[in-house]
């Protein structure tokens, strides 16, 4: 019977503590605190992951910009080479053009503009 008395005593104590406002309030505060800490921890992990992803994206974008700047400067140099008088003369000869002979070029003076 001693065991039955102990069980009754324990269940009485437990039921009293389970519905005691001080115990219930402290449990709620504990659960709420744990939920808030977990939410903040998850938010911090999420922010760090996105910050790292943005860092990688910025690095890729920077390297792409550098490559495009290099290509742009190469294209500008090629354009200057193609526009040079020597290259124009060479390309004209490749196409069958030659320097004009005397009398082939006519100067037009006092031309009226339409």
Beta strands, then each sheet from edge to edge (+ up, - down):
end
